[in-house]
Amino acid sequence: MSTHSAGASAEIRALSVLPARRSEIELHTADGLTLVGELALPAERDPLATLVTLHPLPTHGGFMDSHVLRKAAWRLPALADLAVLRFNTRGTSSPRGRSDGQFDGGDAERFDVAAAIEFAEFSGLPHPWLVGWSFGTELALMHGADPAVEGAILLSPPLKRATDEDLDSWDRFGRPLIALVPELDDFLRPEEARERFARVRQAEVIGVDGAKHLWVGEASVRRVLDEIVAHVLPGHGPLPTTWDGAIASAPGSDDER
């Protein structure tokens, strides 16, 4: 990873990594597994709130480094004073390592979600919100209605595994539920999403013009991160697109999503 010193403002690009306190963590589930992850905190301040992220489907390449979640961890501690917790669900591998266990289609992953929420709670991380993407939205809907959670933000919810009963549970839970639904999603598009989520009275469905399920491109990523921050920290304006301090660049090409 290359680093550039503070100086003139630099554009925040796809591979930009802003300053944060980053540490490798382990989560321990009630059924005896160890899950690997990372916690990113603001470099010099306590976090204002916490994102507990739930990654896309591991059998189709989803893991804690899926690009939107990785970029949230690279940027939001510095730009919005948020803590970002990422981890691999059971049986999932990434450069951080492999979590114990085997993929269970969203059922035994209930223990993984509980372990992440518990870690945030016992680490004193404030105001935890779930941020699920695709399969991660199913985990949030099925297993995330925990009293310690302040709300959930769903990116590209397919509503394949999560049932109307799960939506009814969120309705009774009463905490905010925000769904960002791409106009060109492969599984669930805004009009149908509004119909399905109508049974959750506090749900807000936001259709995103031109976006696709994978949120490819900087414009899509910035829209997602802006929406996350606006809901978790009401009154916070759009995130800046430049940075005045030290900035690092992760290996790779800025063309990658």
LUMKE-348313 format. One record per residue: x, y, z of N, C-alpha, C in turn. Coordinates in pm, 1 decimal. Atoms other than C-alpha are relative to their C-alpha. Layout:
# residues N
        nx        ny        nz       cax       cay       caz        cx        cy        cz
         X         Y         Z         X         Y         Z         X         Y         Z
...
//
This chain:
# residues 257
        nx        ny        nz       cax       cay       caz        cx        cy        cz
      85.5    -119.4       0.0       0.0       0.0       0.0      88.8     123.9       0.0
     -79.3    -122.0       5.9     151.7     333.8    -102.1     -67.7     110.7      78.6
      53.6    -107.9     -83.2     111.4     645.4     111.9      47.8     133.6     -55.5
     -32.9    -135.9      43.7      99.4    1011.5      12.2     -13.1      93.5     119.8
       0.6     -91.0    -114.5     181.6    1284.2     262.8    -106.5     106.7     -14.6
      95.6    -109.9       1.0     -51.7    1563.3     360.6      53.0     113.7     -86.2
     -37.3    -112.0      84.5     -52.0    1859.9     127.9    -124.8      54.2     -65.3
     117.1     -44.9      73.2    -286.5    1984.9    -138.7    -107.0    -108.5       2.0
     110.2      95.2      -2.4    -629.3    1823.6    -146.5      17.1    -103.8    -110.1
      -6.9     109.8      96.0    -629.2    1483.3    -316.7    -139.7     -55.4     -21.6
     129.3      60.6      29.2    -927.6    1329.9    -491.1      -8.4    -136.9      66.3
      25.1     132.4     -55.9   -1075.4    1030.0    -310.4     -41.6     -91.1    -114.5
      21.2      88.7     113.0   -1055.0     751.3    -567.1     -38.7    -139.8      49.0
      49.5     133.2     -34.3   -1163.1     388.3    -577.7      88.7     -72.3     100.0
     -93.1      72.6     -85.9    -850.6     264.0    -398.1      56.7      86.7     111.8
     -48.7     -88.3    -106.2    -802.8     554.7    -156.2     -32.7     -57.0     137.7
      16.0      47.6    -137.6    -751.2     454.4     205.6      33.5     116.4      92.0
     -18.7    -114.8     -87.9    -799.0     735.2     457.1      41.0     -46.0     139.3
     -50.7      40.8    -131.7    -651.5     738.6     808.9    -108.9     -56.1      90.7
      89.0      61.2     -99.6    -813.8     520.1    1075.7      84.6     -87.5      91.2
     -59.0     103.6     -86.1    -726.5     295.9    1368.0     -63.3    -132.6     -40.7
      51.4     126.7      51.8    -761.7     -49.9    1214.9      60.7    -116.1      78.1
     -49.5     114.9     -75.1    -735.0    -374.6    1408.2     -73.7    -125.8     -44.4
      61.7     128.9      28.0    -796.0    -737.7    1332.3     -75.0     -46.2     124.3
      82.6      45.3    -112.0   -1071.5    -885.0    1547.9     -45.5    -143.0     -25.0
      65.2     129.8       8.5   -1230.0   -1220.1    1620.8    -134.5       8.0      69.7
     131.4      12.8     -60.3   -1594.8   -1287.3    1691.6     -19.6    -145.8      40.7
      20.5     135.9     -51.2   -1702.2   -1589.5    1893.9    -150.0     -26.2       9.8
     142.9      27.4       9.0   -2040.1   -1744.9    1823.3     -47.2     -91.1     112.4
      58.0      83.1    -105.9   -2274.5   -1916.0    2066.8      11.7    -148.2     -31.3
     -17.3     141.7      33.3   -2226.7   -2242.3    1874.5     147.0     -36.3     -18.7
    -138.8      39.5     -14.7   -1850.6   -2236.4    1924.7      93.4      29.7    -114.3
     -86.6     -33.1     112.8   -1707.2   -2085.0    1604.9      73.9     131.4      24.2
     -75.0    -125.1       1.1   -1443.8   -1814.7    1562.0      -8.9      59.2    -139.6
      13.3     -71.7     126.5   -1510.7   -1560.7    1288.8     104.5     110.7      -4.0
    -104.6    -101.7      12.3   -1240.4   -1328.9    1156.8     -57.8     128.7     -57.2
      50.5    -127.3      48.1   -1290.1    -959.5    1093.5      97.2     112.9      24.2
     -79.1    -121.0     -20.1   -1162.6    -604.6    1115.6     -90.5     108.9      55.1
      68.7    -117.2     -52.3   -1266.1    -297.1    1310.9      79.6     123.4     -38.7
     -63.2    -127.4      36.7   -1189.8      48.3    1171.7     -65.5     111.0      80.6
      47.1    -108.8     -85.5   -1221.3     346.1    1408.1      59.9     132.2     -46.8
     -62.0    -129.2      30.8   -1165.7     720.4    1359.7     139.9       9.1      60.2
    -140.5      -0.6     -40.4    -795.7     794.6    1389.2      23.0      70.3     133.0
     -31.2     -81.1    -117.1    -813.6    1054.7    1665.8    -119.5      31.1      88.1
     120.4     -30.2     -77.6   -1171.0    1060.8    1799.9     -77.2    -127.3      27.7
      92.2     110.4     -21.3   -1431.0     831.4    1943.7    -105.2       0.9    -110.9
     100.9       3.0     106.5   -1685.7     713.3    1687.8    -133.6      55.6      48.4
     134.5     -50.5     -29.2   -2026.6     879.1    1671.0    -104.3    -110.2      -9.1
      91.2     112.4      19.4   -2197.8     557.6    1559.3      79.6    -113.0     -64.1
     -68.7     121.3      42.6   -2113.9     208.3    1436.9     -77.1     -68.9    -111.3
      58.9      81.9     105.8   -2178.1      14.6    1117.7      45.9    -144.1      18.7
     -26.9     143.8      -5.4   -2199.2    -362.6    1162.8     -39.8     -55.3    -136.3
      27.4      32.1     138.9   -2167.7    -485.4     806.3     -17.4    -150.3     -21.2
      33.2     138.8      33.2   -2307.2    -808.1     660.1      16.6     -16.0    -150.4
     -45.2       3.5     139.5   -2154.3    -912.8     330.5     -91.9     -81.9     -91.3
      79.4      77.4      96.1   -2304.6   -1059.4      10.6      27.1    -150.7       8.2
       1.6     146.0      -3.3   -2348.7   -1430.6     -61.9     139.3     -58.9     -20.2
    -136.7      52.6      13.5   -2020.6   -1615.8       3.1      13.8    -106.0    -108.3
      -8.8      99.9     106.7   -2104.9   -1891.9    -245.3       7.2      63.8    -138.5
     -12.4     -73.1     126.2   -2104.4   -1622.1    -516.3     102.8     112.9      11.8
    -111.4     -93.3      -6.6   -1790.6   -1436.1    -413.3     -12.0     109.2     104.9
      14.3    -101.4    -103.0   -1922.4   -1225.9    -123.5      86.9     -30.3     121.7
     -80.7      13.1    -121.4   -1696.5   -1163.4     176.5      17.0     138.3      60.5
      -9.5    -126.5     -72.0   -1596.4    -889.8     418.9      65.7     109.6     -82.7
     -65.5     -97.2      86.1   -1388.8    -720.9     144.3     -82.0      34.8    -123.8
      83.6     -42.7     112.5   -1678.3    -687.2    -100.1       4.3     151.9      -7.6
     -57.8    -132.1      18.6   -1606.1    -348.5    -247.2     -70.8     113.8      72.9
      68.1    -110.5     -69.8   -1876.5    -123.5     -96.8      34.2      -2.2     149.1
     -30.6      11.1    -142.7   -1808.1    -254.8     254.1     146.2      36.1      26.5
    -142.1     -34.2     -13.9   -1431.9    -226.6     206.1      20.1     151.0      -9.2
     -14.6    -144.5      15.8   -1467.1     132.4      86.6     -63.6      75.3     115.8
      55.5     -59.8    -121.7   -1692.4     212.4     381.9     105.4       1.6     110.6
    -103.6       7.8    -103.6   -1411.6      95.8     612.2     119.0      88.9     -32.9
    -112.0     -84.9      40.1   -1150.8     288.6     410.8     -30.8     148.3      18.5
      33.1    -142.6       5.6   -1340.7     618.3     414.3     -77.8      53.6     120.1
      95.6     -59.3     -93.9   -1611.7     656.3     677.6      55.7      29.8     138.6
     -57.4     -45.4    -127.3   -1398.4     658.2     994.1      56.9     141.3      -9.3
     -59.6    -133.1      16.6   -1220.0     966.1     855.3    -102.7     104.6     -41.0
      91.6     -98.9      56.3   -1505.8    1134.4     668.5    -123.0      25.3      85.5
     124.7     -14.2     -76.2   -1790.4    1077.1     916.3      12.0     -44.9     145.3
     -20.9      44.6    -139.3   -1636.7     958.4    1247.4     -83.4    -123.2      33.5
      72.4     123.9     -23.7   -1804.3     618.3    1209.6      97.6    -114.2      24.9
     -69.1     127.7     -12.8   -1676.7     283.2    1333.9     -59.3     -95.6    -102.5
      46.7      96.4      99.8   -1696.6      13.5    1066.6      54.4    -137.7      37.1
     -34.0     137.3     -36.1   -1700.5    -352.9    1169.7     -33.9     -89.9    -118.7
      20.1      97.1     108.7   -1654.1    -609.2     892.0      46.2    -136.6      48.1
     -43.7     134.6     -36.6   -1629.1    -985.2     928.8     -48.4     -99.8    -104.4
      41.0     109.6      86.4   -1652.0   -1309.0     734.6     -97.0     -90.2      74.7
      92.8      95.7     -60.2   -1958.3   -1517.0     812.1      59.6    -140.8      -8.6
     -52.4     135.8     -13.0   -1908.8   -1886.6     884.2      35.8     -61.3    -135.8
     -46.8      66.6     119.7   -1705.1   -2072.0     623.3      50.0      91.8    -109.5
     -37.6     -97.7     103.3   -1613.2   -1751.8     435.0     146.5      39.4      15.4
    -142.0     -35.4       0.9   -1256.1   -1665.3     335.9      21.8     134.7     -67.8
     -43.9    -125.6      60.7   -1085.3   -1335.9     250.4     148.2      13.7      32.7
    -140.0     -18.5     -39.6    -730.4   -1196.5     275.9      19.5       3.8     151.7
      -9.5      -1.5    -146.1    -801.5   -1150.9     648.3       9.2    -140.9      56.5
      -0.7     137.6     -48.4    -847.2   -1528.2     683.5    -134.7     -66.4     -21.6
     123.3      76.8      15.5   -1116.8   -1793.2     694.8     -69.2     -15.0     134.3
      79.8      23.6    -120.3   -1395.5   -1803.6     950.9     -32.1    -148.2      12.1
      34.0     139.5     -26.2   -1470.5   -2137.7    1111.7    -137.3     -34.6     -57.0
     133.8      47.8      34.2   -1764.9   -2349.4    1007.0     -24.9      -7.8    -148.9
      42.4      14.2     138.1   -1959.0   -2392.2     686.6    -121.5      88.3     -25.6
     116.8     -76.9      42.4   -2207.1   -2178.4     495.9    -127.1     -79.6      28.5
     123.2      70.1     -36.5   -2559.2   -2260.4     614.7    -123.6      65.8     -60.4
     113.5     -54.0      72.5   -2777.0   -2065.6     374.3     -78.8     107.1      73.6
      67.0    -105.8     -74.2   -2868.1   -1801.5     632.1     -60.9     -44.5     130.8
      63.2      50.7    -122.8   -2992.7   -2026.9     913.2      95.2      12.3     119.3
     -94.1      -8.0    -111.9   -2698.6   -2088.8    1148.0      74.8     132.6       2.6
     -61.3    -133.4      -0.2   -2567.2   -1747.5    1040.8     -65.2      93.2     101.2
      59.9     -78.4    -108.8   -2805.8   -1618.4    1308.2     100.9      20.3     112.9
    -100.4      -9.6    -105.8   -2522.4   -1691.0    1551.1     110.3      99.6     -37.6
    -102.6     -94.2      46.1   -2280.9   -1487.4    1338.6     -46.7     144.0      20.2
      55.1    -134.4     -18.3   -2508.3   -1182.4    1338.7      -1.2      36.2     148.5
       5.2     -25.6    -144.1   -2558.3   -1214.7    1714.8     139.1      27.6      55.9
    -135.8     -20.1     -50.3   -2182.5   -1240.8    1771.3      52.9     138.0     -37.4
     -46.0    -133.1      42.0   -2117.4    -921.9    1574.0     -66.9     109.2      82.3
      72.2     -98.5     -81.3   -2386.7    -728.0    1759.9      54.6      -0.3     142.8
     -53.2      12.0    -136.2   -2253.9    -860.1    2090.7     139.1      62.5       9.9
    -133.6     -60.6      -0.3   -1897.6    -758.4    1999.5     -11.4     151.6       6.9
      16.8    -145.6      -1.8   -2012.7    -404.5    1926.9     -46.6      47.5     137.4
      56.0     -40.3    -129.3   -2209.7    -389.3    2249.4     104.7      -6.4     110.3
     -95.0      17.3    -109.5   -1936.8    -523.5    2476.7     130.2      75.6     -22.6
    -115.9     -85.5      27.5   -1669.2    -314.3    2303.9     -32.6     147.3      21.6
      40.2    -138.0     -22.7   -1864.2       1.3    2386.1     -13.2      82.0    -126.6
      17.3     -72.6     125.7   -1917.5      89.7    2021.6    -139.9      59.7      -3.4
     128.8     -67.6     -16.7   -2198.3     345.3    2007.8     -94.1     -20.1    -118.6
     106.8      -9.9      99.6   -2527.9     339.4    1818.6      21.2     -93.4    -119.7
     -25.2      92.4     111.3   -2484.4      22.8    1610.6    -116.5      -8.2     -98.4
      92.2      21.7     110.2   -2660.7       2.2    1274.6      50.3    -118.6     -81.4
     -34.5     106.4      93.3   -2666.8    -306.6    1055.0       0.8      56.3    -141.4
      -5.9     -34.6     141.9   -2558.1    -252.0     695.4      19.8    -130.6     -75.5
      -7.1     124.7      74.3   -2638.2    -556.7     484.0      -3.1      25.2    -148.9
      -2.1     -10.3     145.8   -2569.7    -607.1     115.5     -41.0    -136.5     -55.5
      48.9     120.5      65.8   -2765.8    -866.5     -86.8     -27.8    -109.2     104.9
      19.7     102.9    -102.8   -2738.7   -1189.3     120.7       6.4      59.7     140.4
      -8.3     -64.4    -130.5   -2638.7    -965.9     409.9    -129.3      67.6      41.5
     130.0     -58.7     -35.8   -2980.0    -794.8     390.1     -93.9    -106.8      53.7
      82.4     109.5     -49.6   -3143.9   -1133.0     438.7      35.3     -30.5     145.5
     -42.0      24.9    -138.0   -2936.8   -1188.4     752.2     -51.9     109.1      92.7
      50.1    -109.9     -82.4   -3033.7    -844.0     881.3    -148.8     -15.5      27.2
     145.5      12.1     -16.2   -3403.3    -903.6     821.7     -37.5    -121.0      84.1
      35.8     122.6     -71.2   -3406.9   -1258.3     957.2      48.7      -1.4     143.6
     -65.5      18.6    -129.8   -3174.6   -1218.1    1254.9      42.9     128.8      68.6
     -57.6    -123.9     -51.6   -3104.5    -849.6    1317.4     -86.7      83.0      91.1
      89.6     -79.8     -85.1   -3402.0    -731.6    1520.9      37.8     -18.5     146.7
     -57.2      11.2    -134.7   -3193.3    -708.2    1837.1     -15.8     133.9      70.2
      19.2    -127.3     -70.0   -3265.0    -446.1    2106.2     121.5      91.8      -2.0
    -120.1     -83.1       3.3   -2902.6    -326.8    2081.2      15.8      74.6    -131.7
     -14.7     -57.2     134.2   -2947.7    -234.3    1713.1     -93.1     119.7     -16.0
      80.5    -121.7      17.0   -3068.3     114.4    1622.5     -76.2       3.9    -131.5
      68.4       3.7     128.0   -3172.6      33.5    1266.3      81.4     -81.3     -98.1
     -69.7      77.0     102.7   -3073.1    -136.5     943.3     -11.3      71.1    -134.5
      -4.7     -52.1     136.4   -2971.3     -21.7     596.4      28.1    -117.8     -91.2
      -6.3     115.1      89.7   -3024.9    -273.3     318.6      42.9      45.7    -138.7
     -48.5     -30.8     134.1   -2827.3    -256.0      -6.5     -36.4    -115.7     -92.2
      42.1     102.6      96.4   -2985.2    -447.2    -297.9     -67.4    -119.7      66.8
      65.6     114.4     -65.0   -3224.7    -658.8     -88.8     -71.7     -87.8    -103.4
      69.5      86.9      94.6   -3333.4    -964.4    -292.7    -133.2     -52.6      51.7
     120.3      56.4     -62.9   -3603.4   -1075.9     -45.7     -29.2    -139.5     -53.6
      14.3     139.9      40.1   -3544.9   -1439.5    -142.1     -12.5     -91.7     121.3
       2.3      80.9    -120.8   -3469.9   -1594.3     196.0     -88.8      63.5     107.5
      83.8     -69.6     -98.6   -3635.7   -1330.0     414.4    -146.4      -6.6     -44.2
     141.1      21.9      29.5   -4009.2   -1390.6     435.4     -84.7     117.1      49.9
      91.6    -100.5     -52.9   -4314.7   -1177.5     505.7      -2.3      -4.0     152.5
      -6.2       8.8    -146.6   -4290.8   -1307.1     862.9     118.0      79.1      54.4
    -116.0     -78.6     -43.0   -3943.5   -1155.4     889.8     -29.0     149.3     -12.4
      36.9    -140.5      14.9   -4076.2    -826.5     755.0     -97.7      42.2     109.2
      94.6     -31.3    -107.7   -4362.4    -839.9    1005.4      73.0      15.5     133.5
     -78.7     -12.4    -123.0   -4106.5    -893.1    1282.1      69.2     135.9       6.4
     -62.3    -131.9       2.1   -3923.3    -578.4    1171.5    -103.2     109.9      22.2
     106.8     -97.2     -24.3   -4250.5    -390.8    1166.2     -25.5      12.4     150.1
      22.9      -2.6    -145.2   -4310.0    -489.6    1528.7     121.7      54.4      73.8
    -123.6     -49.2     -61.0   -3946.3    -413.2    1613.1       0.1     152.4       4.5
      21.0    -144.5      -0.1   -4014.2     -54.5    1512.7     120.7      85.6     -31.0
    -120.4     -78.4      27.9   -3657.3      49.0    1437.7       6.9      33.4    -149.5
      -8.1     -40.4     140.9   -3570.2     228.9    1111.6      51.4    -112.6     -89.6
     -40.7      97.0     100.9   -3533.8      13.2     802.1       4.4      73.5    -133.6
     -18.1     -73.9     125.2   -3391.4     175.9     488.8      51.8     -96.0    -104.5
     -40.6      88.3     108.8   -3367.9     -16.7     161.2      42.4      83.2    -119.3
     -49.3     -63.0     121.4   -3150.7     115.2    -121.8     -11.8    -102.2    -112.8
      34.6      97.9     102.8   -3285.8     -56.7    -431.6      40.6      52.6    -137.6
     -43.2     -46.4     131.5   -3108.5     -24.6    -767.8    -112.5      -8.8    -103.5
      99.5      -1.3     107.4   -3326.0      67.8   -1063.1      11.4    -123.3     -88.1
     -24.4     109.9      92.6   -3165.8    -212.9   -1265.1      43.7    -126.6      73.8
     -39.6     116.4     -79.1   -3133.2    -475.2    -992.5     -42.7    -129.0     -68.2
      28.9     130.2      59.9   -3124.2    -839.2   -1100.1    -111.3     -75.4      72.0
      89.6      81.1     -81.2   -3353.8    -960.5    -822.0    -126.4      73.6      45.4
     113.8     -75.5     -52.1   -3579.3    -688.0    -681.0      18.4     146.0     -38.9
      -9.2    -138.1      46.1   -3650.3    -349.0    -836.9     -92.7      88.4      82.8
      67.9     -90.2     -94.3   -3793.9     -39.7    -669.0    -151.1     -16.9      10.4
     146.2       8.3      -9.1   -4162.3     -79.7    -760.1     -43.6    -120.6      81.4
      34.7     119.4     -76.8   -4182.8    -437.2    -632.0      48.6      12.7     144.2
     -51.8     -15.8    -136.2   -3965.5    -347.9    -332.1     -95.8      82.4      85.1
      95.4     -82.4     -76.7   -4212.6     -77.7    -227.8    -122.9     -81.1      38.9
     114.0      85.7     -33.1   -4492.8    -333.7    -244.0      35.6     -96.9     111.5
     -38.9     101.2     -99.9   -4302.4    -594.1     -43.7      26.8      62.8     136.5
     -35.7     -63.6    -127.2   -4173.5    -351.7     220.5    -113.7      81.2      59.7
     112.5     -78.6     -52.2   -4512.7    -182.2     263.4     -51.1     -54.0     131.7
      48.0      57.5    -125.4   -4589.0    -421.3     548.1      86.9      41.7     119.3
     -83.4     -56.3    -106.8   -4306.5    -257.9     748.6     -26.5     150.0       2.5
      48.4    -138.2       2.5   -4458.9      73.8     844.7     111.9     102.6       7.1
    -109.5     -96.6     -12.9   -4127.1     240.3     929.9     104.4     -16.4    -110.0
     -97.1      20.6     106.7   -3950.9     115.7     615.3      -1.5     115.7     -98.9
     -15.0     -98.6     106.4   -3819.3     361.4     358.9      72.9     -66.3    -115.2
     -62.1      57.5     118.9   -3745.6     233.1       8.6      47.9     113.8     -88.7
     -60.4    -104.1      83.2   -3508.6     449.9    -195.0      45.7     -64.6    -130.5
     -43.8      48.4     129.7   -3485.9     368.8    -564.2     116.2      83.4     -50.4
    -120.7     -69.1      45.5   -3148.6     455.5    -714.6      10.0     -14.9    -151.6
       1.2       1.0     146.0   -3165.3     547.7   -1081.9     134.8     -43.3     -56.6
    -119.5      41.1      71.8   -2916.4     375.1   -1309.3      88.0    -100.8      71.2
     -85.8      90.1     -77.1   -2768.8     157.1   -1033.3     -36.3    -146.0     -26.8
      19.1     143.6      12.9   -2725.3    -220.5   -1050.0      31.4     -68.3     132.7
     -10.3      76.0    -124.5   -2711.8    -493.5    -786.5     137.4      12.9      65.8
    -136.5       0.5     -53.8   -2332.9    -474.4    -747.7      55.4     139.2      27.6
     -42.7    -136.9     -29.0   -2312.5     -92.1    -716.8     137.5      29.0     -60.0
    -128.8     -17.8      67.8   -2031.6     -76.0    -973.2      23.3     147.8     -30.0
     -39.0    -135.8      35.3   -1846.5     252.9   -1014.7      -5.4      96.0     116.6
      -9.8     -96.4    -109.1   -1757.2     547.3    -795.0    -130.2      75.3      24.9
     125.7     -73.0     -20.5   -2087.8     726.5    -854.0     -95.4     -81.2      86.8
      88.0      85.6     -79.2   -2278.9     429.3    -712.7      50.4     -13.6     143.3
     -57.1      13.8    -134.5   -2040.6     383.5    -420.6     -24.3     127.0      81.3
      19.1    -125.8     -73.3   -2059.1     750.9    -325.6    -145.9      19.7      37.6
     141.2     -11.5     -34.3   -2439.5     743.0    -341.9     -33.2     -86.9     121.1
      24.8      90.9    -112.8   -2448.3     441.4    -108.8      56.8      57.1     129.1
     -62.9     -49.4    -122.6   -2203.3     591.0     140.3     -67.3     127.5      49.4
      73.6    -120.3     -39.6   -2384.3     926.3     138.3    -132.0     -36.4      67.6
     128.4      40.0     -58.2   -2716.3     752.8     208.8      19.3     -62.8     137.8
     -26.8      61.1    -130.3   -2567.6     545.3     490.5      23.6     108.2     105.1
     -33.8    -103.4     -97.5   -2421.4     849.6     661.9    -120.4      88.8      29.8
     115.5     -87.2     -21.1   -2736.0    1059.8     611.0    -103.1     -61.9      93.2
      97.8      65.6     -87.0   -2950.0     800.4     789.4      56.1     -30.5     138.7
     -59.6      31.1    -129.9   -2707.0     705.2    1064.6      30.8     127.3      78.6
     -32.5    -128.9     -62.5   -2606.6    1067.6    1133.5     -87.4     108.2     -63.1
      89.3     -99.4      61.3   -2909.3    1284.0    1049.2      59.8     140.7       7.1
     -55.5    -134.0       6.7   -2806.9    1630.8     939.2     138.7       6.9     -59.6
    -132.5       2.7      61.4   -2470.8    1518.6     804.3     -16.1      20.5    -150.3
       9.1     -27.6     143.3   -2419.7    1656.7     454.2      70.3    -105.4     -83.0
     -71.0      93.6      88.5   -2279.6    1474.4     150.7     147.9      -9.0      37.7
    -140.1      21.2     -32.5   -1936.1    1327.9     201.7      89.5      76.3     -97.7
     -93.0     -66.5      91.3   -1642.6    1522.9      59.4      60.4     -99.8     -97.9
     -62.9      84.7     101.7   -1478.2    1388.2    -254.0     150.2      21.6      -6.3
    -144.7     -21.6      -8.8   -1132.3    1519.0    -164.4      42.0      -9.7     146.4
     -55.3      14.7    -134.6    -903.9    1477.5     138.5     127.5      81.4      11.0
    -114.4     -89.5     -16.6    -649.2    1724.6     275.5     117.2     -63.8      73.0
    -106.7      59.4     -79.6    -449.3    1489.8     497.4      73.8    -110.4     -73.4
     -69.9     114.9      56.7    -232.5    1184.2     446.6    -101.6     -97.8     -59.0
      90.5      92.2      68.0    -388.5     934.8     208.5      83.0    -113.3     -58.3
     -68.2     116.4      54.4    -285.2     583.0     111.6     -77.8     -54.6    -119.0
      64.4      62.8     115.5    -360.6     383.8    -199.4      20.7    -149.8       8.1
      -8.3     144.4      -3.7    -441.6      13.6    -188.7      48.3     -53.5    -134.2
     -43.4      57.5     126.3    -289.0    -215.1    -452.0    -119.2     -23.0     -92.8
     105.0      25.2      96.6    -487.9    -250.7    -770.4     -12.5     114.1     -98.9
      24.8    -101.9     100.4    -633.3     -38.6   -1045.6    -123.5      79.9      37.6
     116.1     -83.3     -29.7    -868.4     256.4    -999.2    -118.6     -34.6     -88.8
     110.1      40.9      85.1   -1075.4      99.8   -1275.0     -87.1    -105.1      67.2
      79.3     104.0     -63.2   -1186.3    -178.6   -1043.7    -106.6      62.1      88.6
     111.7     -58.0     -73.6   -1514.4    -132.8    -861.9      28.2       9.0     148.3
//
